[in-house]
């Protein structure tokens, strides 16, 4: 290993896929590997060769990836007990993967050696030493993962340390201490890492943590402070049970907080995080540290006022350093600073202390008291500001709308129908549409009525629809909040409607979605 202060070892493609709800195709794994390489990750663990057709395909195709920085690693175990290493089929598959790096794991916990492997501690050490030496003799860089190391050390320090010595004697390039059960505390990690460095000073150590105690990142940072030079983890913390050490958190901590340069373009971190979520078809975690949508969101009026004057008063780093951005929220907790910043973002002139600013704030608080929420409905907030400041022109006048749902006895599919009657500049339009549901029918009827006047709305589509019941103790009479996300293919915006009637709430959100698009088009 070279003089780099800390090496990043990504196991999203292997350990990450052991997490519930996280699946990747062979193509997905190749795309993510390419992106990790471009970001500056040092090692990419591709999977276990031969364990399944997907990993076989990955290692075959990975040879053509042309990685510019990262080294690809194949993952496997030590040879089986009482089996010559050259005759072990699994070890042979590791070589056939033709990766420059091979990572193998072995048993550090005496309990597992005697009760799971059903072999002796001497044979276990031989299994570790033989496998590392054999792979190294074939020109591979060998990373040794000491499985259950911290549990094994706490049970028998001498046994656990002896297994590491066996790997070092075999020629391992790095001894990775694994908190496989995720139950170790940062103070324990530091103490044990220091003990390992004292016992085996000639071989670098790494750290592999799990997040069962919500300490995966903290334990990795503690290990680095104690001398670890390799950190293993996954993008967004995906992994078995509660997940692995989250690289999207540990990377900026190492680089911005500890002064250790680990990637060349940290500002691409958020894009990488979202890319992995999108490829794996998982929702983005809004409250994720550093890269989440709310990581630099400010809601309280006093906070926003302070941030406006001095951002670092409530932001521990510059959001743009990790590719994120400051986000000012507007709610019943807002002061005028929130409103002014939002208006400035929209390009609407609004002065502090003006009657218009006071009117917007008053209206926001009234609507939030009625059940509205503008945090994820920036489109409806923009319309509210436009209306209160005079920067609004009504695109149509609604006369009435009507919906119906008919269920037939003979098994005929139910029919959902909507009628919309409106006028644009005095010209009346009456349309009827059928849909898969009442809301879909309303959406189709509204668009059908407006298209002759505003053909550009054809490119607007609905991409999300969420319903939230407010005041559940009122049962079926409770207020309903509907949040709709629309897009024109380039931008997305959220709109909200609230009513005791779910159809009315949906209609309000639907209309705002179309209305905002037309306002932005200058129509």
N, C-alpha and C positions, 0 to 999 in steps of 0.2 A: 504494500500500500504506500502511496506517495505522501507528500507533506500536507495534503489537504486536511483542515482541522477536523471535519466530520464528514463522513460519507453517508449519502442517503441510499437506503436499500428499500425499494418498493416491492411489496408483496400483494398488491391489489389483485393481480391476476391469479394468484394462488390462494393465499390466506383470506383475501377479501371475498372470494367467491364461496367461501364456507359460511358466509353470513346469510341469514334468512332474507329472502326477497332480492338477493343480488345475484343475477345470472348474466353470463356473458357468452356470446357465440364466439367461434373461432375468429371471425372477422372483427368482432368487438375488441377482442384481446389484442389483435394486431394494431388496431387504430389507437387504443390506449397506450400500447407500448411505444408507438411512434411519437405520441404526444408527450409522454414522460421523458423520452430521450431529448426532445426539443426543449423541454423545460429545464433540463439539467440534472435529472436524477442519475445517480452513479451506477446503481445496480437495479435490474428489473428481473424479478423472479417470475418465470413464465408458467410454472406448474410442475406437475409430476409426470415425467415422460412415461407413456405406456399405461397410465392409470385409466384413461378413457380416450375415445376417438378424437374428442375436441382438442385435448392436449397434444396428441400425436400430430394432428393437423397443424396446430400452432407452431410446434418446433420445426416442422418441415417448412412452413411458410416464413417463419421468422428469419431463416437464413438469407432471405432476399430483402429484408427490411432496410438494410444499409444504415444501421444505427451509427450516429456520428459521435456520441459521447458515452452512452450507457453500455454496460456489459450485461449480457443476458445470462441468467442463471437457471439451471435445471435443479429441481428439488427432489430429494429422496432420503432414504434412511441408510444406516450402516448395514453391512452384510448381516445375514441371519446368523444366529448362534450355530457354532459347530459346522460352518460351511466355508470352504475356502473362498476368499473374496473374488478370485478370478472366475469362479463357477457360479456366482450369485447373479441370477437373471436380472434383478432389479438394478444392481450396480452396472451391469452391462448396458441397460437402457439409458442410464445416465450418461455414459460415454457416447452412445449412439446419437444422443441429442445434439452433439457437437457444439455445445455452448462453451464459451471461454471460462465460465465459472460454474462450479457445481456446489450446491449447498446441501449438506446432509445433517440429519439430526440423530442424536443418540441419547441414551438414558442417563440422567444425572442423579436420579432419586433411587436409592438402594431398594426401596419398597417396590418400585416398578421392575427393577432388574430381577429380583427374586420371585415376585408374585405375578408379574405380567409376562416378562420374557421367559421366566422359569429357567434361568441360567445363573452362573456364578458372577461375582463382581469382577473376577479376573478375566473371564471370557468376555464380559461386557467391555472392559477396557481394551481388550485385544480387538474386538469388533470395531471400536472407534479408531484405534491406531491403524489397523490394517486397511480399513476403507479409505481413510484420509490419505495414507501413504500410497495406496494403489492409484487413486484418482490423480494425485499430484505427480506420480511417475508417468502418467499419460499427458502431462502438460496442462492440467487444469488448475486454476486457482480454486482452492477449496475453502469454503466458509463453513465453520462447524457451529451448528445450532445446538446448544446444550438445553434440551427439553426439560421443563420442570426444575431448572437449576436452583431457583431461590427456595422452593419447597425442599429440594434435595439437600441444599446447603444447611437449611435450618434443622433438618433431621439428622444429617451427618456431614459436617463441613469437610472432613478428611476424605470421605468417599466422593463427594461432589467435585472437590478440587483435583482429585486423582483422575477423574474422567477428563477434565480439561487438560491435564498434563499429558494424557494419552493422545488427545487430538493435536496438541502442540508438538509432541514427539513425532507424530505422523506427518507434520508439515503444514498444518492449517494456517491460512493467511490471517484469519480472524476468529476469535472465540466469542460467540454471541451468547449472552446470558439471557435465557428466556423465562419470563414470568408467565408461564403457560396458563395457570389458573387465574391470573389477574388479581391475586389477593395480597400482594406485597405492598408495603408502604414506602414512600420516598426515602425516609430515613434508613430503612432496612436496605433498600437498593444501594444507596450511597456507601453504607458500611460494608456490604458484601462486595461491591465493585472494588473498593479499596483493598480488601483482603485478597481478591483475585490478582490484582495488579502487583501486590507485594509478593505473592507466591509464584506468579508466572510473569515476570517483567518483560520477557523477550517477545511476547506475542500480543498484538493489539486485541482489545476487547470491544464487543458491540453489545447492543441492547435490543431485546424484542419483548414488548409489553402488550398486555391485553387490558381492556377497560372495565373489568367487572366491578371495580370499586371507584370508577370514574377518575382513575389515576394514571391511565395509560400514558398521557402526555407528560404529566408531572414526573412519573417514574423515569421516562426517557430523558428528560431534562436533568434529573438528579444523577442519572448514570453518566451523562456527558460531563457534568460538573466534577464527577469522580474519575474522569479519564477515558470514558468510552469514546471511540472514534468512528463507530458505525451505528446508525439508528435505523431500525427496521420499522416499517409501518405501512399503512394503506391510505390512499386518498379518501378523504371524508370519513376515515375511521371505520370503513366497512370491515366485517370479519365475524368470526364465530361468536356466538352468544351476544354479548354487548359490544363486540367489536375490538379492533386493534388500536394501537397508538395512531392518532390522526395526524398524518403528515401535513395537512393543510393548517394545522395549529402549531406543530412542533417546528416546522421550517421557519416561519416568521419569528418565533421565539428565539431560535438559534441565531438567526441573522440580525434581527432588529434589537433584541434584548441582550444577547450574549456576545454580539459582535463577531460571530463566526460566519464567514461568507460560505454558503453552501450551494446557492444557485445564482446564475448570472442575471436573471430577469425576474425578480420577485413579484414585479407588478403583473405578471401573467398568472399568478396563483389562483385568483378567483375564476378566471376563465377555465383553468384546468379543473378546478373543483366542479364547476357547472358541466363541463364536458363529460366527466366521468358519470355524473348523475344522469345526464341526458342519454348517453350511450347505454347505460344499464336500465334506463326507463324508471328511474326513481325520482321522487320529488326532492327539490332542494330544501335543505333544513334552514329555515329563515333565521334562526337564532344561533347559527354556527359562528364560533369565534372567528374573527378576521374576515371571513369570506361570506358570511350570511347577509341576507337582505337587511336585517335589523342590527347588524354589528355596529353600525355608526348612526343609528336612528335616534332622534331626539324628539321627545313628546312634551315633557313638562315645560311650561312657559318660562320659568326661571332658568332652566337648563338651556333652552334655545337662545334666550337673551345672552347668556354667558358665552355660548358657542359662537354666536354671531360676532362677539367682540374678540374672543380668544378661543380658537377651536380646541387647543390642547387642554383647556380647562376641563373638558369632558370627553376627550378623545386621546387614548394612550399612545396612538401612532397616527401618522398621516394616512387616511383611508386609501388614497391613491397608491401608496407604496405596495399594497397587496392587490391592487386592481379594483378596489371597492370605492364607494363614494358616500359622502355624508347624505343622510336622509332625514328631512324635517317632516315630522308627522303633525297632523292637525286633528285635535279632538277637544273634548270638553275641558281638558287640562291645559289647553293652549293659551298663550298670551298673544299679543299683537305681533311679536317677533316671528312666530310661526307663520302667521298669515302673510306678513310682508315678504318673508323669504319665499314662500310658495308663489306669491304673485310675481315676484321678480323672476323666478324660474319660468313662469308662463309668459313673461314679457308684458305683463299688465302693470301699468303705472298705479302705484298705491302708496300713499304717504303715511308715515307714522303719525298717529293721533287724528287722522282724518275721519270724518263721519262714515266714509265708505269702509275703512278698515274696521271701525267699531261695529258697523252693521254686519259685515262678514262674520266677525267673531261671535256676535250675538246670535246670528242665524245658525252657525255651526253648533253652538252650545244648546240651542233649542232642539235642533234635529237629533243630536246625540242623546238628549234626554228622552226623545221619542223612540230611540232604538237604532238610529243610524250610526254607522261607523265609517269614517273616511280613510282609515289607515291603509286599506287595500283597495280603496275606491277613489283613486286620485282623479278619475274622470268626472265623477259627480261633484267633487270638490272644485275642480276647475270651472265647471258650469255654474256652481254657486257663486264663485268669485266674479265670474263674467256677468252674471245677472245683477249682483249687488253693486257693481262698478259701472254698469252701463255698456260693457263691452260684449253685448249679447243681442242677437237678432233672432226672434222666434222663427224657426224654419217652417212650421205648420201649426194649424189649430185643430185640436181633436174635437170632433163632434160627439162620437160615441164609439165604444167597442163592445163586442158581445162574444161570449164563448159558450160552447156546448160540448157535452160528452154523451154519446149514445152507445149503449150496450145492447146487442141483440141476443135473443134467446137461442137461435138456431146455430150458434157457433160462429156466426159471421164476425169478423174482426171489429172491434169497437171503432167508432168514428169520432175524431176530435176536430172541431170546426171553430173558426174564428172569423168574425166580421169586424172590419175597421172602417169607420167613416171619418174623414178628415178633410181639411181644405188647405191649399197652398196659395197664398196671395188671392184669396177669394174663389179659387177654382176648387170645386168639391170633387172628392174621389171616394168611391165605395168599393171595397174589395172583400172577397171571401176566400179563405184558404183552409185546406185540411192538412193536419200534421200528425206526427207520431204521438203527440201529447198536446195538451192545451197550450202550453207555453210555446212549443214549436209552431203550432198553428197561428198563434198571435204574432210570432216573429215573422212568419212567412206572409201573413196578411199585411202587416205594417210595411214590409219591404215592397210588396206588390203595389201598395197604394202610393209609395213615395218614388219608386223607380222612374215613372214618366217625368217627374220634376227634377229628380236628383239621380241620374243614372250611375254616378260614381259610387253610390253605396253598394253596388254589386260586389265590390271587392272587400267589403266589410263582412267578417264572419265571427261567429260566437265560438270561443275556444274553451270556456269554462262556465259552469253554472253551479253555484253552491247555495244551499238553503240552511238557515240557522233559526231554530225556534227560540224566541225570547220569552222570558217569564213562563217557563214550562208548567208552573202550577196552575195556569189558566187552561191547560190541556188544549183541546181543539180550538179554543177561542183565543189562544195566545197570539201575540204579534209574531210575524215572520219577517226575517231579514233575508233578502236575496242579493247575492253578489254575482255579477256577470263580468266576465273578461272578454273583450272584443279585440280584434286585430284587423289591420288593413294589409297585412303581409310584411309591413316594415315596423310599425309600432303597435304596442298593446296598451290597453287602458281598462281600468276597472270602474264599474258603476254599481250603485246600490239603490235598493228600494225597500221600504218598510211599510207593512200594513197588517191588519188582522186577517186580511184575505191574501192568500199566497199568490193568486192570479194577479191581483192589483200590485203586490210587491214586485212580481216578475215584470209586469208591464212598465212600472216606473224605471226599473233598471234597464230594460230593453230600450225604452225611448231615450234615456240619457246616453246610452251607448251610441245610438245613431245620431242623436243631436250633437254630441261632442265632436264626432267626426265631421259633421257639416260645418260647425263653428270653426274648426281648424282649417277647413277648406275655404273659409271666407264666404260660405253660402248662407 
